[in-house]
Amino acid sequence: MHALIVAPLLVASLSDRTMDVVPARDLRGEPIAQIPRGLTSFGAETCRGWLYVFGGYHGEPHRYSKAGQSDEFYRLNVRDPRQLERLEGGVAVQGAPLAAWNDAIVRAGGMVARNAEGEKSDLASIPDAALYDTVAGRWHALPPLPEPRSSHDLEVVGDRVVAIGGWKLLSDKDGVYCTSVAMLDLSKPDAGWTSIPAPFQRRALAAARLGSRIAAIGGMDSEGEVQTTVDLFDPATRTWSKGPDFPGSAFGVAACAAGDSVIASGKDGALWRLLADASAWERAGTLAFPRFFHQLVADGDGAVIALGGIDDMRKDGRVRHVERLDPRRSAAIVSTFEIPAPFAAKNRQGAFLRGNLLTLFGGNRSLKQHDFGAEDFQSATWALDLATLSWKQRAAFPEGRQTVATTIAGDPAVGFAIGGFGFAEGGGKARDAGYRYAFATDAWERAAQVDLPAPRTQFGLVQGAGRLWVLGGLDFDPSRGEDAQFHHPSEVLSLDLSDPDARLSDSGVRLTAPRRAFACAALDGKAYLVGGMREEFDTVDACEVFDCTTRTFAPIAAPRRTRISSEMVAVEGKLYLCGGSSHGEGGKLVPDRSIECYDPRTDTWSVVVEELPLPMPQMRAFALRDRIVIVSSHVEGPATTRIVLIAP
């Protein structure tokens, strides 16, 4: 593997660990962090082992006010970003970039909002410049910029600090784009700033040192067009040259020097490396949480830190995760965090993951496996934004139910919740009802098209060849008596997603053997069935693949241990088997905290994670871009949701 390693965040007040998976059995700890508040348009820089954060905006985007501007100035320890110190000298300003020089941090320019919240915008760029002595802990004034400037960037080469790009805002009038760069020799600041003509007019760009030059990357021009242009400035000779266009999204882009190259990222989350000779960009990885108007900074030890910014998909989606990226390493990363949960369910919740939004509903309030009283089954629905770490209550599921199968099929704005297990006199009972959830309107409704012909729970639900497929499962009904309460249906159900009048019905295909509580995932039009149980609670050792086009089954290799109640997800052409239980010493079922990877091209399994750093019983697993996200609320004590992010 050659991708950068990303370690996402933790909730700092709760216990957590992050681990590298170097090969499977070698796990090491590494600190992870979050910033206190999601920010955009802030300054960030590292110096002598500390990451400094200055100002920024946390209010509603494009409705700027004094109340929304941060006046905080703080620093995080690069070696352990959970150590945060608030510093004196913060100013309510946004768009004030930082740059490091020797033992100091330099800031210059920025924009202030002079209006209160709800009032007409009154915005002004400022020329202020200052130097923060990180040893003495004091700010010192520097000569002001030749003209007010904001939405620009700042970089240091040698003793010269250079302000590049930006515009001048005056009240609520349109900004006047800057036509020059401003340069100050920090070794003799009394000489003042020098203005040097620039070959462009752009704002919301990024600047990063590339050897003895500064790369000015992307931004928006004076015509309102986003540019991917890269211009190279040599402060010593005061000359310009051209670099290769930035291959990603270039508005609100962030960049920093990483060794002898530059790392940059835009709102699509892709990371790009500009080679030392400025000849080309090469792909360098992906952020776990895409963002723009964020910052990338070097950690002083060869790695890069991404922080802040906003999720392009949500106007209030400011990212709090601090991600660490190391171009020199190729191991996977396992990161965990816990967050207080606002619901009572601890077991077998239904779940959707749509973008960064994790929706959890239903479940059972007990940690035990067979508490099936009416009060045990839950219906509450809550959505957690994984980027901002904020919960929002949503419409309750129409009934108390656990072990509901879920999928987002056809229309990405609609999720289906099918079957599962609910209350019945004498104990729990499998259910047949299907429901549709509209994410935009937060509405559940009964959906006859996904009603099951007969009750079923613990089944596989996948999509393939334009159809929805239901495989295996259990029809449990205690009213049928002890000898008949367990029924394992063999009928494979199918629904044509292109036909609005179609319903889930018998496809005519039969399972090769009974199977329930198994891992099931789709990849390239095929459904993979791994592990599970059959009659008399015997485990199913054989694994199969179902071709959704030919409607045929074929055997595949099995993982090292047979699991029940595990989860499997497809990520970048491979399948990852997570959690569940397997037989330990003496044949007893015990939690399995490993993750195994199946490669369909070679029909082989390998161990990716020998042991997750936290127990994750009754987990749900999803693909989040090129990562795996695992979720479990099965935690003793106060209501808590645990989340594991894995870059395999």
C-alpha positions in Angstrom: 0.0 0.0 0.0 1.1 3.5 -0.7 -1.7 5.7 0.6 -1.1 8.2 3.4 -2.1 7.1 6.8 -4.9 9.0 8.4 -5.7 8.9 12.1 -9.1 10.5 12.8 -10.4 12.0 16.0 -11.5 11.2 19.5 -13.8 12.8 22.0 -11.2 14.2 24.3 -13.0 13.8 27.5 -13.5 10.0 27.0 -11.2 7.1 27.0 -9.9 6.1 23.6 -7.0 4.6 21.6 -5.8 4.6 18.1 -3.7 1.9 16.6 -1.6 1.2 13.6 -1.9 -2.2 12.1 1.6 -3.0 10.9 1.3 -6.5 9.9 -1.7 -8.1 11.6 -0.3 -8.8 15.1 1.7 -5.6 15.7 -0.5 -2.9 17.1 0.9 0.4 18.4 -0.8 3.4 20.0 -0.9 6.8 18.5 -2.7 9.9 19.8 -5.7 11.4 18.0 -7.7 14.6 18.7 -10.4 17.1 17.9 -10.5 20.9 17.9 -12.8 22.4 20.5 -15.1 23.9 17.9 -15.6 23.4 14.1 -14.0 26.3 12.2 -13.5 27.6 8.7 -11.2 30.4 7.5 -8.8 30.2 10.4 -5.1 30.4 10.8 -3.0 27.3 11.7 0.7 26.5 11.8 3.1 24.3 13.7 6.2 25.5 15.6 8.5 23.6 18.0 6.1 20.6 18.5 2.9 22.7 18.9 0.0 23.3 16.5 -1.3 26.9 16.8 -4.9 27.8 15.8 -5.9 31.5 15.5 -9.4 33.0 14.9 -11.7 31.7 12.3 -15.5 31.5 11.7 -18.0 29.2 13.3 -21.3 31.0 12.5 -23.7 30.3 9.6 -21.8 30.3 6.3 -22.1 33.5 4.3 -24.0 35.3 7.1 -21.1 36.9 8.8 -21.4 38.6 12.1 -19.2 39.4 15.2 -20.9 36.6 17.1 -19.8 34.0 14.5 -16.1 35.0 14.6 -13.7 33.2 16.9 -11.5 35.3 19.2 -9.6 32.2 20.4 -5.9 31.5 20.2 -4.8 28.1 21.3 -2.3 25.4 20.7 -2.3 21.6 20.6 0.7 19.4 21.3 1.7 17.7 18.0 2.9 14.5 19.8 -0.3 14.3 21.8 -3.0 16.6 20.4 -5.3 15.9 23.3 -3.1 18.4 25.2 -4.7 21.8 24.4 -3.6 25.2 25.9 -5.6 28.4 25.5 -3.3 31.4 24.9 -3.6 35.1 25.4 -3.9 37.5 22.5 -6.8 36.1 20.5 -8.6 38.5 18.1 -12.1 38.1 16.6 -11.0 37.8 13.0 -11.3 35.3 10.2 -9.1 34.7 7.1 -5.9 35.6 9.1 -3.4 33.0 8.0 -0.4 32.0 10.1 3.2 31.1 9.1 6.2 29.9 11.2 9.5 31.6 11.4 12.2 30.3 13.8 10.6 30.2 17.2 7.8 32.5 16.2 4.3 32.5 14.5 3.5 35.3 12.1 0.0 36.5 11.2 -1.0 39.2 8.7 -4.3 40.5 7.4 -7.8 39.0 7.8 -11.4 40.1 7.8 -13.6 41.4 10.7 -17.3 41.6 10.8 -18.6 44.7 12.5 -22.3 43.9 12.4 -24.3 42.0 15.0 -26.0 38.8 14.1 -29.0 39.4 11.9 -27.9 42.9 10.9 -26.8 43.9 7.4 -23.2 42.7 6.7 -20.5 45.2 7.6 -17.2 43.5 6.7 -13.7 44.9 6.4 -10.3 43.5 5.5 -7.6 44.6 7.8 -3.8 45.2 7.3 -2.8 44.2 10.9 0.4 42.1 11.2 2.0 40.6 14.3 4.6 38.1 15.5 4.0 35.7 18.4 7.1 34.7 20.3 6.3 31.0 21.2 9.1 31.0 23.9 8.1 34.1 25.7 4.4 33.7 25.0 3.9 37.3 23.8 2.7 39.1 20.6 4.8 41.8 19.0 3.4 44.3 16.4 4.8 44.2 12.9 4.4 46.9 10.3 0.9 46.7 8.7 0.5 45.3 5.2 0.6 47.8 2.4 -3.2 47.5 2.1 -5.9 45.5 3.9 -6.1 41.9 2.7 -8.1 38.8 3.5 -9.0 35.5 1.9 -5.2 35.2 1.1 -2.4 32.9 2.4 0.9 33.4 4.1 4.2 31.6 3.7 7.8 32.0 4.9 10.9 31.2 2.9 14.1 31.9 4.8 13.6 35.2 6.6 10.9 36.5 4.1 7.2 36.2 4.8 5.0 36.6 1.8 1.3 37.4 1.6 -0.2 36.0 -1.6 -3.6 36.5 -3.2 -6.7 37.7 -1.5 -8.9 40.8 -1.8 -9.8 44.0 0.1 -13.3 44.2 1.5 -14.8 47.5 2.5 -18.2 47.3 4.3 -20.8 45.4 2.2 -19.3 46.4 -1.1 -17.7 43.9 -3.5 -14.1 43.1 -2.8 -11.2 44.6 -4.7 -8.8 41.8 -5.7 -5.1 42.2 -4.8 -2.8 42.6 -7.8 0.5 42.1 -5.9 2.1 40.0 -3.2 3.5 41.7 -0.1 6.9 40.6 1.3 8.5 41.5 4.6 12.0 40.6 5.8 11.5 39.4 9.3 15.2 39.8 10.2 14.7 43.6 9.7 11.0 44.3 9.9 11.4 48.0 10.3 12.2 48.3 6.6 8.5 47.5 6.0 6.6 45.5 3.4 7.5 45.5 -0.3 4.8 45.1 -2.9 5.7 42.9 -6.0 3.3 42.6 -9.0 1.6 39.2 -9.2 0.6 37.6 -12.5 -2.9 36.7 -11.2 -5.8 37.9 -9.1 -7.2 35.1 -6.9 -8.6 34.6 -3.4 -9.4 31.5 -1.4 -6.2 30.0 -2.6 -3.4 28.1 -0.8 0.3 28.9 -0.6 3.0 26.4 0.4 6.8 26.4 0.4 8.4 24.3 -2.3 12.1 24.4 -1.7 13.1 28.1 -2.2 9.9 28.9 -4.0 6.2 29.4 -2.9 3.5 27.5 -4.8 0.2 29.5 -5.1 -2.5 27.0 -5.7 -6.0 27.4 -7.1 -8.6 29.8 -5.8 -11.3 32.0 -7.3 -10.4 34.8 -9.8 -11.9 38.3 -10.1 -14.6 37.0 -12.5 -15.8 34.5 -10.0 -14.3 31.5 -11.7 -12.5 28.8 -9.8 -9.0 28.3 -11.1 -6.7 25.3 -10.9 -3.6 27.3 -11.8 -0.4 26.9 -9.9 2.0 29.9 -9.9 5.5 29.6 -8.4 7.1 32.7 -6.7 10.8 32.9 -5.8 11.2 35.5 -3.0 14.9 35.8 -3.6 14.7 36.7 -7.3 11.2 38.1 -7.1 10.3 36.1 -10.2 7.4 34.0 -11.2 7.0 30.7 -13.1 4.3 28.2 -13.9 3.6 24.9 -12.2 1.3 22.1 -13.3 -2.4 22.7 -12.7 -3.9 21.4 -9.5 -5.8 18.2 -10.3 -8.5 18.5 -7.6 -11.1 20.9 -6.4 -9.2 24.2 -5.9 -11.6 26.7 -4.1 -10.9 26.8 -0.4 -8.0 24.5 -1.0 -5.4 23.9 1.7 -1.7 23.1 1.3 1.6 22.8 3.2 5.2 21.8 2.7 5.8 18.1 3.4 9.6 17.4 3.2 10.7 18.6 -0.2 7.2 18.4 -1.7 3.8 20.0 -1.2 0.6 18.2 -0.1 -2.7 19.8 -1.0 -6.4 18.9 -0.7 -9.7 20.4 -1.8 -13.3 19.8 -0.9 -13.4 16.3 -2.6 -11.1 15.0 0.0 -8.4 13.8 -2.4 -4.8 14.4 -1.3 -2.3 15.4 -3.9 1.5 15.7 -3.8 3.4 18.3 -5.9 6.8 16.9 -6.6 10.0 18.7 -5.5 10.8 19.8 -9.1 7.2 21.0 -9.6 6.9 18.8 -12.6 3.7 17.0 -11.7 1.1 16.2 -9.1 0.6 12.6 -7.8 -2.2 11.1 -5.8 -1.3 10.8 -2.1 -4.4 9.5 -0.4 -7.8 10.6 0.8 -9.1 12.4 3.9 -11.5 10.4 6.1 -13.7 13.5 6.2 -13.6 15.7 3.0 -13.6 19.4 3.8 -12.6 22.8 2.4 -11.6 26.2 3.9 -9.6 24.0 6.2 -5.9 23.9 6.9 -3.0 21.5 6.3 0.1 21.9 8.4 3.4 20.0 8.8 4.0 18.4 12.1 7.8 18.9 12.1 8.4 15.1 11.9 7.6 14.4 8.2 3.8 14.1 8.6 0.9 16.4 7.7 -2.1 17.4 9.9 -5.5 18.3 8.5 -7.9 20.2 10.7 -11.1 22.3 10.5 -13.0 23.1 7.4 -16.6 22.5 6.3 -18.3 19.5 4.7 -19.4 20.6 1.2 -22.6 18.5 1.5 -23.9 20.3 4.6 -24.0 24.1 5.4 -23.4 23.5 9.1 -21.0 20.5 8.7 -17.9 21.9 10.2 -15.4 19.1 10.7 -13.9 18.7 14.2 -11.6 15.8 13.4 -7.9 16.2 13.4 -6.4 13.8 10.9 -2.7 13.0 10.8 -1.2 11.9 7.4 2.2 10.4 7.1 3.6 10.0 3.5 6.4 7.7 4.8 4.2 5.0 6.1 1.9 2.4 4.5 0.2 0.6 7.5 -3.5 0.6 8.1 -4.9 2.8 10.9 -7.5 1.8 13.5 -9.0 4.8 15.4 -11.6 4.7 18.0 -13.8 7.2 19.9 -16.8 7.2 22.2 -19.6 9.7 22.3 -22.5 10.0 24.8 -25.6 8.6 23.2 -29.1 10.2 23.6 -31.1 7.0 23.4 -31.7 3.9 25.5 -31.0 1.2 22.9 -27.8 -0.8 23.5 -28.4 -3.8 21.3 -29.1 -4.7 17.6 -30.1 -1.2 16.3 -31.1 -0.6 12.7 -28.7 1.8 10.9 -28.2 3.8 7.7 -24.9 5.5 6.7 -25.5 8.2 4.1 -22.5 10.4 3.5 -21.3 11.4 7.0 -24.7 11.0 8.6 -25.2 7.8 10.7 -28.9 7.2 11.5 -29.6 4.7 14.3 -33.0 3.5 15.2 -34.9 0.9 17.2 -32.9 -1.8 18.9 -33.1 -3.3 22.4 -32.4 -1.5 25.6 -30.8 -4.6 27.3 -27.3 -5.8 27.1 -28.6 -9.4 27.3 -29.5 -11.4 24.2 -32.9 -12.7 25.2 -34.7 -9.8 27.0 -37.8 -9.6 24.8 -40.3 -7.7 27.0 -42.4 -5.0 25.3 -40.5 -2.3 27.2 -37.1 -3.7 25.9 -37.8 -3.0 22.2 -37.0 0.6 21.2 -38.3 2.9 18.4 -36.3 6.1 18.9 -34.3 7.4 15.9 -31.2 9.6 16.2 -28.8 10.8 13.5 -25.1 11.4 14.3 -23.0 13.6 12.0 -19.7 11.8 12.1 -17.8 14.9 11.0 -19.3 17.4 13.5 -20.0 14.9 16.3 -23.5 16.3 16.7 -26.7 14.3 17.4 -30.1 15.2 16.0 -33.4 13.5 17.0 -35.4 12.2 14.1 -38.9 10.7 13.7 -39.3 7.5 15.7 -39.5 4.1 13.9 -43.1 3.1 13.7 -42.7 0.2 16.2 -40.3 -1.1 18.7 -38.1 -3.5 16.8 -34.6 -4.9 16.7 -32.3 -6.7 14.1 -34.0 -4.8 11.3 -32.2 -5.2 7.9 -31.5 -1.9 6.2 -30.4 -0.7 2.8 -30.4 2.5 0.7 -31.6 1.2 -2.7 -32.5 2.9 -5.9 -33.3 6.4 -4.8 -30.4 7.6 -2.5 -32.8 9.8 -0.6 -34.8 6.8 0.6 -33.8 4.0 3.0 -35.6 0.6 3.5 -36.0 -1.1 6.9 -37.2 -4.7 6.5 -38.2 -7.5 8.8 -36.5 -8.0 12.2 -37.7 -9.0 15.6 -40.3 -7.4 17.9 -42.5 -8.0 20.9 -45.2 -10.8 21.0 -47.0 -12.5 23.8 -44.8 -15.3 25.1 -41.6 -13.7 23.8 -40.1 -12.0 20.7 -41.3 -12.8 17.2 -39.9 -12.3 13.7 -41.6 -9.6 11.7 -42.6 -9.2 8.1 -43.3 -5.5 7.7 -41.1 -3.3 5.5 -40.8 0.5 5.9 -39.4 3.4 3.8 -37.5 6.3 5.4 -37.2 9.6 3.5 -34.1 11.3 4.8 -35.0 14.8 3.5 -38.5 14.9 5.1 -37.6 12.7 8.1 -40.6 10.5 7.5 -41.2 6.8 8.0 -44.0 5.1 6.1 -45.1 1.5 5.5 -43.8 0.2 2.2 -45.8 -2.7 0.8 -43.2 -3.3 -1.9 -40.7 -4.4 0.7 -43.0 -6.4 3.0 -41.8 -9.9 3.4 -44.1 -12.7 2.2 -43.5 -14.3 5.7 -41.8 -13.1 8.9 -38.0 -13.2 8.8 -35.0 -11.9 10.8 -31.2 -12.3 10.8 -31.2 -12.5 7.0 -28.9 -11.0 4.3 -30.1 -8.0 2.4 -28.1 -6.9 -0.7 -28.4 -5.2 -4.1 -27.2 -6.7 -7.3 -28.2 -6.8 -11.0 -30.8 -4.0 -10.5 -32.6 -6.0 -7.8 -32.9 -6.2 -4.1 -32.2 -9.7 -2.6 -33.2 -11.3 0.7 -31.2 -14.4 1.5 -31.5 -16.8 4.5 -32.7 -15.8 7.9 -35.0 -17.1 10.5 -38.8 -17.1 11.0 -39.1 -17.4 14.8 -42.5 -17.7 16.4 -42.8 -19.1 19.9 -46.6 -19.6 19.5 -45.9 -22.5 17.1 -44.6 -24.6 20.0 -41.1 -25.7 21.0 -40.6 -28.1 18.1 -41.8 -25.7 15.3 -40.8 -22.2 16.6 -37.6 -22.1 14.5 -38.0 -22.1 10.8 -35.2 -21.4 8.4 -36.6 -20.2 5.1 -34.7 -21.3 2.0 -36.5 -19.1 -0.5 -34.4 -16.3 -1.9 -36.6 -13.2 -2.3 -36.1 -10.6 -5.0 -37.4 -7.1 -5.9 -37.0 -5.4 -9.3 -35.8 -1.9 -8.2 -36.8 -0.4 -11.6 -40.4 -1.4 -11.3 -42.4 0.8 -8.8 -45.2 -1.7 -8.7 -43.0 -4.7 -7.9 -42.9 -6.4 -4.5 -40.5 -8.6 -2.7 -41.4 -12.1 -3.8 -40.0 -15.6 -4.3 -37.3 -15.6 -7.0 -37.5 -19.3 -7.5 -33.9 -19.7 -6.2 -33.2 -21.7 -3.1 -30.3 -21.6 -0.6 -28.0 -24.6 -0.7 -28.4 -24.9 3.0 -30.1 -23.1 5.9 -28.2 -20.0 7.2 -29.0 -17.2 9.6 -27.0 -14.6 11.6 -24.4 -14.6 8.9 -22.3 -11.9 7.2 -23.5 -10.8 3.8 -22.3 -8.2 1.4 -22.5 -7.4 -2.3 -19.6 -6.7 -4.6 -19.7 -6.4 -8.4 -23.1 -7.9 -8.8 -22.5 -10.8 -6.4 -23.6 -11.5 -2.9 -21.1 -13.2 -0.5 -22.4 -15.3 2.4 -20.0 -16.0 5.2 -20.5 -17.9 8.5 -23.8 -18.0 10.5 -25.9 -20.7 12.1 -28.4 -23.4 11.0 -30.7 -25.7 12.8 -29.8 -26.7 16.4 -27.6 -23.6 16.6 -24.9 -25.4 14.6 -22.4 -23.0 12.8 -22.2 -22.9 9.0 -18.6 -23.4 8.0 -19.0 -23.3 4.2 -19.0 -19.9 2.5 -20.7 -19.1 -0.8 -21.1 -16.5 -3.5 -24.4 -15.8 -5.2 -24.3 -14.4 -8.7 -27.3 -12.0 -8.9 -27.3 -12.2 -12.7 -27.1 -16.0 -13.3 -28.8 -16.7 -10.0 -26.4 -19.4 -9.1 -24.4 -20.3 -6.0 -20.7 -21.3 -5.9 -18.4 -22.1 -3.0 -15.6 -19.7 -1.9 -12.8 -20.0 0.6 -13.6 -19.7 4.3 -12.0 -17.3 6.8 -9.8 -18.8 9.6 -12.7 -19.0 12.0 -16.4 -19.5 11.5 -18.3 -16.5 12.9 -21.9 -15.8 13.8 -23.6 -12.3 13.9 -20.6 -10.7 12.1 -20.7 -7.9 9.6 -19.1 -7.6 6.2 -18.5 -4.6 4.0 -17.1 -4.0 0.5 -14.3 -1.4 0.2 -12.3 -0.8 -3.0 -12.8 -4.2 -4.5 -12.4 -6.3 -1.3 -14.6 -7.6 1.5 -13.9 -7.0 5.2 -15.3 -9.4 7.8 -15.8 -7.7 11.2 -16.7 -8.7 14.7 -19.3 -11.3 15.7 -18.5 -14.4 17.7 -16.4 -17.5 17.0 -15.4 -20.6 18.8 -12.6 -20.1 21.3 -10.9 -22.5 23.7 -13.1 -25.5 24.6 -15.4 -24.7 21.7 -17.2 -21.8 23.6 -18.4 -18.9 21.5 -16.5 -15.8 22.4 -16.4 -12.3 20.8 -14.1 -12.1 17.8 -12.4 -8.7 17.7 -10.4 -9.3 14.5 -11.0 -8.1 10.9 -10.3 -10.4 8.0 -10.1 -9.4 4.3 -11.4 -11.5 1.4 -10.0 -10.8 -2.1 -12.4 -12.2 -4.7 -9.7 -12.1 -7.4 -7.5 -14.7 -5.6 -10.2 -16.4 -3.4 -8.0 -15.8 -0.3 -8.4 -14.4 3.2 -5.9 -12.3 5.2 -6.0 -10.8 8.7 -6.1 -7.0 8.6 -6.6 -6.4 12.4 -5.9 -9.1 14.9 -7.8 -7.4 17.7 -9.9 -4.2 17.7 -8.8 -1.9 20.6 -12.3 -1.9 22.1 -14.9 -4.6 22.4 -17.6 -4.0 19.8 -20.4 -6.5 20.3 -23.6 -6.3 18.2 -21.8 -3.9 15.8 -22.9 -2.5 12.5 -20.3 -1.9 9.8 -20.3 0.3 6.8 -18.1 1.6 4.0 -17.2 5.3 4.4 -15.4 6.3 1.2 -12.2 4.2 1.4 -12.6 3.4 5.1 -14.6 1.0 7.3 -16.7 2.5 10.0 -17.9 0.2 12.8 -20.6 1.3 15.3 -21.8 -0.2 18.6 -23.9 1.0 21.5 -23.5 -2.2 23.4 -21.7 -0.6 26.3 -22.2 -1.1 30.0 -23.1 2.0 32.1 -24.2 5.4 30.7 -25.6 5.4 27.2 -22.6 5.5 24.9 -21.9 4.9 21.2 -18.5 3.6 20.2 -17.1 4.2 16.7 -14.1 2.6 15.0 -12.7 4.0 11.8 -10.3 1.8 9.8 -8.2 2.7 6.9 -7.4 -0.8 5.6 
